[in-house]
Amino acid sequence: NGAGKTTTIRFLATLLEPTRGRATINGFDVVRETNEVRRSIGFMPDSYGVYNGMRVWEFLDFFGLAYGIPRGRRQTLIDDVLSLVDLSEKRDDFVNALSRGMKQRLCLARTLIHDPPVLILDEPASGLDPRARVEIKEILRELASMGKTILISSHILTELADTCSSVAIMERGELVASGSIEKILAQVAANRTASIRVLLEHERAFRWLEAQHDLSEVTREGDRIRFGFTGSDERMAALVSQLAQRGHQPVWIEEHKPSLETAFLTMTKGKLQ
C-alpha cells in the first residue's frame, strides 16, 4: 500500500496528468492522444459504481451508448459480454440485487463492452470471497487467451503468480523491478533452498550437512533438515547419495522455489510515501 500503483493506473487511464514521464498504450500517447487511448482501454477502478435503478442489460447498454456503439450492435455485444462473465441469467435483474462478486463481474463486462485491446484493472479481486476470486481469475485467463493485454494492480501476490506472465514491483513511486515472473524470482534465488527427510540418526545427518562448505543456514526440525546451497543438481544428487551411504536412509528431498512474496520483501524496504 502507498507504493503508487493506483496513481500509475489513473495516469494510464487518462484520469490524472503526470508530473513527469510519458506512456503509450496501443501506440497512442496517454497525454496527447487521450481519446484514442480511451477507445483502446477498458478501465476497472478499485472502487466502482453501479446504477441501482437499472437492470443489468440497461447498465451495459448505457455504457455502450456512451462509447457510440449503434443500438442494433449493442444488444449483441451485451449478450456476448454477459456470456463471457457468466451473467446471462441475470440479464433482466436489477443491479442492486446482485452479490458483490456478481457486481464485480458486471463491472468487468462494462470494461469489455467496446471490445478494447487493453484492460486496466485496479484490484479486481478485492473484497471477494474465495469462489468469486477463482471465477475472476478464470475469466481473466480466458480474456488473455483471446489476445487481450491485461494490466492488473494488486497486492495479493499469490494470485498474481497464478495469473500473470510478467510483474512489476513498485515502491514509493519508483519501479523497483520488472520482467517475467521467472526473471524476477531468479533475481532473489542466488542461493537455492531445499529440505530433506532422513529416517535414521537425524542429529548426525544434520551435523554432517552443517559441515559441508557449500551449504548454508542448515536447520533441523525432527527428521527434516533444511539448507541453502549454491551447487548444481549433480551436487544435490551426490549429497543424497552420501547420506544414503552413511546409513541415514533419505526418504525424499524437496527444493523450495522462491515466491513473489519473497521477491517483494527482498526488493523493497517497506516504506510508504
C-alpha positions as CSV (number, residue, x, y, z in Angstrom):
1,N,0.0,0.0,0.0
2,G,1.1,3.5,-0.8
3,A,3.6,2.4,-3.5
4,G,1.9,4.4,-6.2
5,K,0.0,1.6,-8.0
6,T,-3.3,3.4,-8.2
7,T,-1.7,6.7,-9.2
8,T,0.0,4.9,-12.0
9,I,-3.2,3.2,-13.1
10,R,-5.1,6.5,-13.0
11,F,-2.4,8.1,-15.2
12,L,-2.6,5.3,-17.7
13,A,-6.4,5.5,-17.7
14,T,-6.1,9.3,-18.7
15,L,-7.6,10.4,-15.4
16,L,-4.5,12.0,-14.0
17,E,-1.8,14.1,-15.7
18,P,1.7,13.1,-14.9
19,T,4.2,15.4,-13.1
20,R,6.9,13.9,-15.4
21,G,7.4,11.0,-17.7
22,R,5.2,9.6,-20.5
23,A,3.5,6.4,-21.5
24,T,1.9,4.9,-24.6
25,I,-1.0,2.4,-24.9
26,N,-1.7,0.6,-28.1
27,G,0.7,3.1,-29.8
28,F,-1.1,6.2,-28.5
29,D,0.4,8.8,-26.2
30,V,-1.5,8.8,-22.9
31,V,-1.4,12.6,-22.6
32,R,-1.6,13.9,-26.2
33,E,-3.9,11.3,-27.6
34,T,-6.4,10.7,-24.8
35,N,-9.4,9.9,-27.0
36,E,-7.6,7.2,-28.9
37,V,-6.2,5.8,-25.6
38,R,-9.7,5.7,-24.1
39,R,-11.1,3.8,-27.1
40,S,-8.2,1.3,-26.6
41,I,-8.7,0.6,-22.9
42,G,-11.2,-0.9,-20.6
43,F,-10.7,0.5,-17.1
44,M,-12.0,-1.1,-13.9
45,P,-11.2,1.0,-10.8
46,D,-10.7,-0.4,-7.3
47,S,-14.0,1.2,-6.2
48,Y,-16.7,1.0,-8.8
49,G,-20.1,2.5,-9.0
50,V,-23.3,0.9,-10.4
51,Y,-26.7,2.4,-11.0
52,N,-29.1,0.6,-8.7
53,G,-32.2,1.6,-10.6
54,M,-31.0,-0.1,-13.8
55,R,-31.3,-3.6,-14.9
56,V,-28.1,-5.4,-15.8
57,W,-28.7,-5.1,-19.6
58,E,-29.6,-1.4,-19.2
59,F,-26.4,-0.7,-17.3
60,L,-24.3,-2.2,-20.1
61,D,-26.5,-0.5,-22.7
62,F,-25.8,2.9,-21.1
63,F,-22.0,2.4,-21.4
64,G,-22.4,1.0,-24.9
65,L,-24.2,4.2,-25.9
66,A,-21.5,6.3,-24.2
67,Y,-19.0,4.6,-26.5
68,G,-21.0,5.4,-29.5
69,I,-21.9,1.8,-30.3
70,P,-25.1,1.6,-32.6
71,R,-28.2,0.3,-30.9
72,G,-28.5,-2.8,-33.1
73,R,-24.9,-3.8,-32.3
74,R,-25.2,-3.1,-28.6
75,Q,-27.7,-5.9,-27.9
76,T,-25.4,-8.5,-29.5
77,L,-22.4,-7.1,-27.6
78,I,-24.3,-7.1,-24.3
79,D,-25.3,-10.8,-24.8
80,D,-21.6,-11.6,-25.6
81,V,-20.1,-9.9,-22.6
82,L,-22.7,-11.3,-20.2
83,S,-22.0,-14.8,-21.5
84,L,-18.2,-14.2,-21.1
85,V,-18.6,-13.2,-17.4
86,D,-21.3,-15.8,-16.8
87,L,-24.1,-13.4,-16.0
88,S,-26.5,-14.2,-18.9
89,E,-29.2,-15.5,-16.4
90,K,-29.0,-12.1,-14.6
91,R,-29.7,-10.1,-17.7
92,D,-33.0,-8.7,-16.5
93,D,-32.2,-8.4,-12.8
94,F,-31.7,-5.1,-11.1
95,V,-28.1,-4.2,-10.4
96,N,-28.7,-3.7,-6.7
97,A,-30.0,-7.3,-6.4
98,L,-26.6,-8.7,-7.4
99,S,-24.0,-10.0,-5.0
100,R,-20.7,-8.3,-4.7
101,G,-19.0,-10.9,-6.8
102,M,-21.6,-10.5,-9.5
103,K,-21.3,-6.7,-9.4
104,Q,-17.5,-7.2,-9.9
105,R,-18.2,-9.4,-12.9
106,L,-20.7,-6.9,-14.2
107,C,-18.2,-4.1,-14.0
108,L,-15.7,-6.3,-15.8
109,A,-18.3,-6.8,-18.5
110,R,-18.7,-3.0,-18.7
111,T,-15.0,-2.6,-19.4
112,L,-15.4,-5.1,-22.3
113,I,-18.5,-3.6,-24.0
114,H,-16.4,-1.7,-26.6
115,D,-14.0,-4.6,-27.2
116,P,-10.8,-2.8,-26.1
117,P,-7.4,-4.5,-26.8
118,V,-6.1,-3.4,-23.4
119,L,-7.7,-3.9,-19.9
120,I,-6.5,-1.9,-16.9
121,L,-7.8,-3.5,-13.7
122,D,-7.2,-2.0,-10.2
123,E,-7.5,-4.6,-7.5
124,P,-10.1,-6.7,-9.5
125,A,-10.4,-9.4,-6.7
126,S,-10.5,-7.0,-3.8
127,G,-13.2,-7.9,-1.2
128,L,-14.3,-11.1,-3.0
129,D,-14.8,-14.5,-1.3
130,P,-12.5,-17.4,-2.5
131,R,-15.0,-18.7,-5.0
132,A,-15.6,-15.3,-6.6
133,R,-11.8,-14.8,-6.8
134,V,-11.4,-18.1,-8.6
135,E,-14.2,-17.1,-11.1
136,I,-12.5,-13.7,-11.8
137,K,-9.1,-15.4,-12.4
138,E,-10.7,-17.9,-14.8
139,I,-12.3,-15.0,-16.7
140,L,-9.0,-13.2,-16.9
141,R,-7.3,-16.3,-18.3
142,E,-10.0,-16.6,-21.0
143,L,-9.6,-12.9,-21.9
144,A,-5.8,-13.3,-22.2
145,S,-6.3,-16.3,-24.5
146,M,-8.4,-14.0,-26.7
147,G,-5.4,-11.8,-27.1
148,K,-6.3,-9.1,-24.6
149,T,-3.4,-7.3,-22.9
150,I,-4.3,-7.1,-19.2
151,L,-2.6,-4.8,-16.6
152,I,-3.6,-5.8,-13.0
153,S,-2.8,-3.8,-9.9
154,S,-2.8,-5.9,-6.8
155,H,-1.0,-6.6,-3.5
156,I,-2.3,-10.2,-3.4
157,L,0.9,-11.6,-4.7
158,T,-0.1,-15.3,-4.7
159,E,-2.9,-14.5,-7.1
160,L,-0.6,-12.6,-9.4
161,A,1.8,-15.5,-9.5
162,D,-1.1,-17.8,-10.6
163,T,-2.5,-15.3,-13.2
164,C,0.2,-13.1,-14.7
165,S,3.1,-13.8,-17.1
166,S,5.0,-10.7,-16.1
167,V,5.2,-8.5,-13.0
168,A,6.4,-5.0,-12.0
169,I,7.2,-4.2,-8.3
170,M,6.8,-0.6,-7.2
171,E,7.9,1.2,-4.0
172,R,7.5,4.9,-3.2
173,G,6.5,5.7,-6.7
174,E,9.5,4.1,-8.3
175,L,9.7,0.9,-10.4
176,V,12.0,-1.5,-8.4
177,A,11.9,-4.5,-10.7
178,S,10.0,-5.7,-13.8
179,G,10.0,-8.7,-16.1
180,S,8.7,-12.2,-16.4
181,I,8.0,-14.0,-13.1
182,E,10.8,-16.4,-13.8
183,K,13.2,-13.4,-14.2
184,I,12.0,-11.7,-11.0
185,L,12.3,-14.9,-9.0
186,A,15.8,-15.6,-10.4
187,Q,17.0,-12.3,-9.1
188,V,16.3,-13.4,-5.5
189,A,17.4,-17.0,-5.9
190,A,21.1,-16.6,-5.7
191,N,21.0,-19.4,-3.1
192,R,18.8,-22.4,-3.7
193,T,16.9,-23.8,-0.7
194,A,16.0,-27.4,-0.1
195,S,14.6,-29.8,2.6
196,I,15.5,-33.4,3.0
197,R,13.9,-36.0,5.3
198,V,16.0,-38.9,6.7
199,L,14.8,-41.9,8.7
200,L,17.9,-42.6,10.9
201,E,20.3,-40.6,13.1
202,H,18.8,-37.2,12.4
203,E,21.2,-35.2,14.5
204,R,24.3,-36.9,13.0
205,A,22.9,-36.2,9.5
206,F,22.3,-32.6,10.5
207,R,25.8,-32.2,11.8
208,W,27.3,-33.7,8.6
209,L,25.3,-31.4,6.3
210,E,26.2,-28.4,8.5
211,A,29.9,-29.2,7.9
212,Q,29.5,-29.1,4.1
213,H,31.3,-25.9,2.8
214,D,28.7,-25.3,0.0
215,L,25.7,-25.4,2.3
216,S,24.4,-22.6,4.4
217,E,21.7,-21.9,7.0
218,V,21.3,-25.5,7.9
219,T,18.4,-26.1,10.3
220,R,16.6,-29.2,11.6
221,E,13.1,-29.9,12.8
222,G,12.8,-33.6,13.8
223,D,13.7,-35.7,10.8
224,R,13.6,-32.8,8.3
225,I,16.7,-30.8,7.5
226,R,16.5,-27.6,5.6
227,F,19.5,-25.8,4.0
228,G,20.6,-23.4,1.4
229,F,23.1,-24.3,-1.3
230,T,24.8,-22.9,-4.4
231,G,25.7,-26.1,-6.2
232,S,24.3,-27.9,-9.2
233,D,21.7,-30.7,-9.5
234,E,24.6,-33.1,-9.7
235,R,25.9,-31.9,-6.3
236,M,22.4,-32.3,-4.8
237,A,22.2,-35.9,-6.1
238,A,25.7,-36.5,-4.6
239,L,24.6,-35.2,-1.2
240,V,21.6,-37.6,-1.2
241,S,23.8,-40.5,-2.2
242,Q,26.3,-39.8,0.5
243,L,23.5,-39.6,3.1
244,A,22.3,-43.0,2.0
245,Q,25.9,-44.4,2.1
246,R,26.2,-43.0,5.7
247,G,23.1,-45.0,6.7
248,H,20.7,-42.1,7.2
249,Q,18.2,-43.5,4.7
250,P,16.9,-40.3,3.0
251,V,13.2,-40.6,2.1
252,W,12.7,-37.5,0.0
253,I,14.2,-34.2,-1.0
254,E,12.4,-31.1,-2.0
255,E,13.7,-27.8,-3.4
256,H,11.8,-24.7,-2.3
257,K,11.2,-22.3,-5.1
258,P,11.3,-18.6,-4.2
259,S,7.8,-16.9,-4.2
260,L,6.7,-13.5,-5.3
261,E,6.3,-12.6,-1.6
262,T,10.0,-13.4,-1.1
263,A,10.9,-11.3,-4.1
264,F,8.8,-8.4,-2.9
265,L,10.2,-8.4,0.6
266,T,13.8,-8.8,-0.7
267,M,13.5,-5.9,-3.2
268,T,11.6,-3.4,-1.1
269,K,12.2,-1.7,2.2
270,G,8.6,-1.5,3.4
271,K,8.4,2.3,3.4
272,L,5.4,4.3,2.4
273,Q,5.3,7.6,0.6
